[in-house]
Amino acid sequence: QSALTQPPSVSGSPGQSVTISCTGTSSDIGSYNRVSWYQQTPGTAPKLIIYEVSNRPSGVPDRFSGSKSGNTASLTISGLQPEDEADYHCSSYTSSSTMFGGGTKLTVL
Amino acid sequence: QVQLVQSGAEVKKPGASVKVSCKASGFTFTDYYMHWVRQAPGQGLEWMGIINPSSGSTGYAQKFQGRVTMTRDTSTSTVYMELSSLRSEDTAVYYCARVRTRFTDMDLDYWGQGTLVTVSS
């Protein structure tokens, strides 16, 4: 099984919106509404920010939103803030296992 | 409060095995699936497998089948991940993580602090 495909990096200025894509196949993202997103800053464990495509855990700002179309899931961060600079990882369920993407580094300019 | 505390860093030679522990507290251990995820230096996250602490049943990523074993000890609320036949490419930080609710088997909302395993001759 290959990893889900994410762009290596994206960037944006404070206040702007950025979208990070996560492309899979009809066997994973395309078949299940079980996509998660994690935020990770250097030297720390990942933090869950989106589950089941578009749901936010308690405490996650509503600036973070998730969606899915076909085999591609997306994470949108609106009103970028400096503290959003981090690595973002997508994850999907697939036939009794879980897959991650390669991760995307978000730089806030 | 929920805590997952992992064992300390390890240095192993190629061909050896490593066993990482993850002690849980602050919740009913047998109610939540646990996962193991690793991250090589500068790389993304890689899913290794899942264990049901109640039954002990496991599911492993195809890549690690035959090399990984996940177990649990309900008396100490600890899950273990053992990886054998280590090679340099196994150098990574290994994380245990708990699922978000009792009713799901993914969505990892609590993570251990990570355990660095270095494989070097």
Chai-1 contact restraints between the chains, C-beta under 6 A:
chainA,res_idxA,chainB,res_idxB,connection_type,confidence,min_distance_angstrom,max_distance_angstrom,comment,restraint_id
A,S36,B,D107,contact,1.0,0.0,6.0,A-B,restraint_1
A,A45,B,Y95,contact,1.0,0.0,6.0,A-B,restraint_2
A,A45,B,W111,contact,1.0,0.0,6.0,A-B,restraint_3
A,A45,B,G114,contact,1.0,0.0,6.0,A-B,restraint_4
A,L48,B,D109,contact,1.0,0.0,6.0,A-B,restraint_5
A,Y51,B,D107,contact,1.0,0.0,6.0,A-B,restraint_6
A,H89,B,L45,contact,1.0,0.0,6.0,A-B,restraint_7
A,Y93,B,M106,contact,1.0,0.0,6.0,A-B,restraint_8
A,S96,B,G59,contact,1.0,0.0,6.0,A-B,restraint_9
A,S97,B,A61,contact,1.0,0.0,6.0,A-B,restraint_10
A,T98,B,W47,contact,1.0,0.0,6.0,A-B,restraint_11
A,T98,B,M106,contact,1.0,0.0,6.0,A-B,restraint_12
A,F100,B,G44,contact,1.0,0.0,6.0,A-B,restraint_13
A,F100,B,L45,contact,1.0,0.0,6.0,A-B,restraint_14
A,F100,B,W47,contact,1.0,0.0,6.0,A-B,restraint_15
A,G102,B,G44,contact,1.0,0.0,6.0,A-B,restraint_16
A,G103,B,G44,contact,1.0,0.0,6.0,A-B,restraint_17
